[in-house]
Amino acid sequence: MRTGFSRSLALIALAALALPGFGQTGATGQTAPCKVLPTKIQSYTAEFKITNVQTLANGTTITVESSMVQARDSQSRFMHSTTMTQQYGDHTPTTMVNVQDPVAGTQSSWDSRSRKARVTKLPPLEERHGCWQTSNGSFRQTWGSSPSSRPAGQSDAKGVSSISAPVLPPQPQRPKPVMEDLGTMTIDGVEARGQRWTTTTPAGAIGNDQPLVSTQEDWFAVGLGLNVRALRDDPQQGKHSTELVKLDQGEPEPALFQPPEGYEVVTDEMVPCKDQAGQQ
């Protein structure tokens, strides 16, 4: 049961990538052009339906459906949640939530299965350089060094060895995707611009006896700074679609950015890393 459910989680995580962030690498392995956020923060709550279809060698198809909700308020708080149903057992839906709160300076996560939430207090903005970790060492993050804290002419690099790196044989280049501008289309009342990337892997490149053609298609609503539709068709990974089913451009409910009542909440403070490898 655990193995099947974990596999489904992996599929959902892959589908979540169907809504690439700004400059995120898409299913083709290529980095999509960076999207430009609107100059004015636009609040919204967007609900999506995610469908993953895999076709096995014997023709059997495995279809996994889930839902996703994204919300952003006028203070740039951001929430992302995914809900999926177990493929085995009692088919209980499980919701996993992540929240970024720049106002409180925290990032939080919780899930409906454990009914536990973890809130991590980030260091103040002016101190976010070098290595920091939670007090129990369960989470670590490194920010670039503050320019004002470095002597003139000193770079941010650490531990640079004077030994030359070994010369590696040239690696074959990945096929470059061909981009097609799909123009604009209205999706759930908002204007979105579409782009399609088509990548062809020639026969023999990875042991394939025929060319492999994969496509990724994204529709981006500039006014919201949000992908509202994403489609993936890859011979190796199957078909993945993320479709907007409901959009509310009002201010989200504040409760969306807080752990639900009754959940056990664990709060972690971040402190500078103390070990030799993580010293600031």
C-alpha positions as CSV (number, residue, x, y, z in Angstrom):
1,M,0.0,0.0,0.0
2,R,2.7,2.4,0.9
3,T,4.6,1.7,-2.3
4,G,1.6,2.3,-4.5
5,F,0.7,5.5,-2.7
6,S,4.3,6.8,-2.8
7,R,4.3,6.1,-6.5
8,S,1.1,8.1,-6.9
9,L,2.7,11.0,-4.9
10,A,5.6,11.0,-7.4
11,L,3.2,11.2,-10.3
12,I,1.4,14.1,-8.6
13,A,4.7,15.9,-8.0
14,L,5.5,15.5,-11.6
15,A,2.1,16.9,-12.6
16,A,2.7,19.9,-10.3
17,L,5.7,20.7,-12.5
18,A,3.2,21.2,-15.3
19,L,2.7,24.6,-13.9
20,P,6.3,25.7,-14.1
21,G,7.4,28.6,-11.9
22,F,9.3,31.5,-13.3
23,G,12.3,30.1,-15.1
24,Q,11.6,26.5,-13.9
25,T,12.8,23.6,-16.0
26,G,9.9,21.9,-17.7
27,A,9.3,18.3,-18.8
28,T,11.6,18.6,-21.8
29,G,14.6,19.2,-19.5
30,Q,15.0,22.7,-21.0
31,T,14.5,25.9,-19.0
32,A,11.4,27.7,-20.1
33,P,11.6,31.5,-20.6
34,C,11.2,33.4,-17.4
35,K,7.7,34.8,-16.9
36,V,7.3,38.4,-15.8
37,L,5.1,39.0,-12.8
38,P,2.6,41.8,-12.9
39,T,3.8,45.0,-11.4
40,K,0.8,45.1,-9.1
41,I,0.1,42.1,-6.9
42,Q,-3.1,40.5,-8.0
43,S,-4.9,38.4,-5.4
44,Y,-6.4,35.1,-6.5
45,T,-7.5,31.7,-5.5
46,A,-7.2,29.2,-8.3
47,E,-8.4,25.6,-8.4
48,F,-7.0,23.0,-10.9
49,K,-7.7,19.5,-11.9
50,I,-4.6,17.3,-12.6
51,T,-4.8,14.2,-14.7
52,N,-1.9,11.8,-15.3
53,V,-2.3,9.0,-17.9
54,Q,0.4,6.3,-18.4
55,T,0.2,3.7,-21.1
56,L,2.0,0.4,-20.3
57,A,3.6,-1.9,-22.9
58,N,0.6,-4.2,-23.0
59,G,-1.8,-1.3,-23.7
60,T,-3.1,-1.0,-20.2
61,T,-3.6,2.6,-19.1
62,I,-3.2,3.9,-15.5
63,T,-5.1,7.2,-14.8
64,V,-4.5,9.2,-11.6
65,E,-6.5,12.3,-10.9
66,S,-5.9,14.9,-8.2
67,S,-6.7,18.5,-7.5
68,M,-4.5,21.5,-6.7
69,V,-5.2,24.9,-5.2
70,Q,-3.0,28.0,-5.4
71,A,-3.7,31.3,-3.6
72,R,-1.9,34.6,-3.3
73,D,-3.1,37.6,-1.3
74,S,-2.3,41.3,-1.6
75,Q,0.6,40.9,0.8
76,S,2.3,38.2,-1.3
77,R,1.4,35.3,1.0
78,F,1.4,32.2,-1.2
79,M,-0.3,28.8,-0.6
80,H,0.0,25.7,-2.7
81,S,-2.0,22.5,-1.9
82,T,-2.5,19.2,-3.6
83,T,-5.2,16.7,-2.8
84,M,-5.1,13.1,-4.0
85,T,-6.9,9.8,-3.2
86,Q,-5.0,6.7,-2.1
87,Q,-5.2,4.0,-4.8
88,Y,-5.4,1.3,-2.2
89,G,-7.1,0.9,1.1
90,D,-10.1,3.1,2.0
91,H,-9.3,5.6,-0.7
92,T,-9.1,8.5,1.8
93,P,-8.1,11.8,0.2
94,T,-4.9,13.3,1.5
95,T,-4.1,17.0,1.3
96,M,-0.6,18.4,1.4
97,V,-0.1,22.1,1.9
98,N,2.9,24.5,1.7
99,V,2.7,28.2,2.6
100,Q,5.2,31.0,2.1
101,D,4.5,34.0,4.4
102,P,6.9,37.0,3.7
103,V,4.9,39.1,6.2
104,A,5.5,36.8,9.2
105,G,8.8,35.6,7.7
106,T,7.8,31.9,7.8
107,Q,7.3,28.9,5.6
108,S,4.9,26.2,6.7
109,S,3.7,22.8,5.6
110,W,1.1,20.3,6.8
111,D,-0.9,17.4,5.7
112,S,-4.3,16.0,6.5
113,R,-3.1,12.4,7.1
114,S,-0.8,13.2,10.1
115,R,-2.7,16.4,11.1
116,K,0.6,17.9,12.0
117,A,2.0,21.2,10.8
118,R,5.6,22.5,10.8
119,V,6.3,26.2,10.9
120,T,9.8,27.4,10.2
121,K,10.8,30.9,11.2
122,L,13.2,32.3,8.6
123,P,16.0,34.7,9.7
124,P,15.4,38.5,9.2
125,L,15.9,39.6,5.6
126,E,19.1,41.5,6.4
127,E,20.7,38.4,7.9
128,R,19.8,36.0,5.1
129,H,23.3,35.2,4.0
130,G,25.4,32.1,4.5
131,C,24.2,28.9,6.1
132,W,21.2,28.7,8.4
133,Q,19.5,25.6,9.9
134,T,16.6,24.8,12.2
135,S,17.6,24.4,15.9
136,N,17.1,20.6,15.6
137,G,19.1,20.4,12.4
138,S,16.2,18.9,10.3
139,F,16.3,21.7,7.7
140,R,19.1,23.7,6.3
141,Q,19.3,26.5,3.8
142,T,22.1,28.6,2.4
143,W,21.6,32.2,1.1
144,G,24.2,34.1,-0.9
145,S,26.6,36.1,1.2
146,S,25.6,39.7,1.7
147,P,27.6,42.0,-0.6
148,S,28.1,44.5,2.2
149,S,29.7,41.8,4.4
150,R,32.4,40.9,1.9
151,P,35.7,42.7,1.5
152,A,36.1,44.6,-1.8
153,G,37.0,42.2,-4.6
154,Q,36.1,39.1,-2.6
155,S,33.7,36.7,-4.3
156,D,30.9,34.7,-2.7
157,A,32.6,31.4,-3.5
158,K,33.9,29.2,-0.7
159,G,36.2,26.2,-0.6
160,V,37.6,26.7,-4.1
161,S,40.4,24.2,-4.7
162,S,43.5,25.1,-6.7
163,I,43.6,21.6,-8.2
164,S,42.4,21.6,-11.8
165,A,39.2,19.7,-12.4
166,P,39.6,16.5,-14.5
167,V,38.9,16.8,-18.2
168,L,35.7,15.0,-19.0
169,P,34.8,13.8,-22.5
170,P,32.3,16.0,-24.3
171,Q,28.8,15.2,-23.5
172,P,26.2,14.9,-26.3
173,Q,23.9,17.8,-26.4
174,R,20.3,17.4,-25.6
175,P,17.9,18.0,-28.4
176,K,16.7,21.6,-28.4
177,P,13.0,22.3,-28.2
178,V,11.3,24.2,-31.0
179,M,9.0,26.9,-29.6
180,E,5.7,27.9,-31.2
181,D,3.7,30.9,-30.2
182,L,0.1,30.0,-29.8
183,G,-1.2,33.5,-29.4
184,T,-3.8,34.5,-26.8
185,M,-6.9,32.8,-25.5
186,T,-9.4,33.6,-22.7
187,I,-9.5,30.9,-20.0
188,D,-12.0,31.2,-17.2
189,G,-12.3,34.9,-17.9
190,V,-8.6,35.8,-18.0
191,E,-6.4,36.4,-21.0
192,A,-3.6,33.9,-21.3
193,R,-0.8,33.6,-23.9
194,G,0.2,30.1,-25.0
195,Q,3.5,28.6,-26.0
196,R,4.3,25.1,-27.2
197,W,7.7,23.4,-27.1
198,T,8.3,20.4,-29.2
199,T,11.4,18.3,-28.6
200,T,12.5,15.4,-30.9
201,T,15.0,12.9,-29.7
202,P,16.6,11.3,-32.9
203,A,16.5,7.5,-33.3
204,G,19.5,5.9,-31.5
205,A,20.2,8.9,-29.2
206,I,19.2,7.0,-26.1
207,G,18.8,3.5,-27.4
208,N,15.5,4.3,-29.1
209,D,14.8,2.6,-32.4
210,Q,12.5,5.4,-33.5
211,P,12.4,9.2,-32.9
212,L,10.8,10.3,-29.7
213,V,8.6,13.4,-29.9
214,S,7.5,15.2,-26.7
215,T,5.6,18.4,-26.3
216,Q,4.8,20.8,-23.5
217,E,2.2,23.5,-23.7
218,D,1.7,26.3,-21.3
219,W,-0.9,29.1,-21.1
220,F,0.3,32.0,-18.9
221,A,-2.0,34.7,-17.5
222,V,0.3,37.7,-17.3
223,G,-2.2,39.8,-15.2
224,L,-2.0,37.1,-12.5
225,G,1.5,35.9,-12.9
226,L,0.0,32.3,-13.1
227,N,0.0,29.4,-15.5
228,V,-3.7,28.6,-16.0
229,R,-3.3,25.5,-18.3
230,A,-0.4,23.1,-18.8
231,L,-0.3,20.0,-21.1
232,R,2.5,17.5,-21.3
233,D,2.8,14.6,-23.7
234,D,6.0,12.5,-23.4
235,P,6.4,9.0,-24.8
236,Q,8.4,8.0,-21.7
237,Q,6.4,9.7,-18.9
238,G,2.9,9.6,-20.4
239,K,0.3,12.4,-20.6
240,H,-0.1,15.1,-17.9
241,S,-2.6,17.9,-17.9
242,T,-3.3,20.7,-15.4
243,E,-6.6,22.5,-16.1
244,L,-8.0,25.6,-14.3
245,V,-11.5,24.8,-13.1
246,K,-12.3,27.7,-10.9
247,L,-10.8,31.2,-10.4
248,D,-11.6,33.8,-7.8
249,Q,-9.7,37.1,-8.1
250,G,-10.8,38.4,-4.7
251,E,-8.8,38.4,-1.5
252,P,-8.3,34.8,-0.3
253,E,-9.6,33.8,3.1
254,P,-6.8,34.3,5.7
255,A,-7.4,30.8,7.0
256,L,-5.9,29.4,3.8
257,F,-2.4,30.5,5.0
258,Q,-2.8,29.0,8.5
259,P,-2.7,25.4,9.8
260,P,-6.3,24.2,10.4
261,E,-7.7,24.2,13.9
262,G,-6.9,21.0,15.8
263,Y,-3.6,20.3,14.1
264,E,-0.5,19.8,16.1
265,V,1.9,22.7,15.3
266,V,5.6,22.5,15.7
267,T,7.6,25.7,15.3
268,D,11.3,25.8,14.4
269,E,13.6,28.7,14.7
270,M,16.5,29.0,12.3
271,V,20.0,29.7,13.6
272,P,23.4,30.0,11.9
273,C,25.0,26.7,11.1
274,K,27.6,25.7,13.7
275,D,29.5,22.9,12.0
276,Q,32.7,23.6,10.1
277,A,31.2,23.0,6.7
278,G,28.3,25.3,7.3
279,Q,30.0,28.3,8.9
280,Q,29.0,31.6,7.6
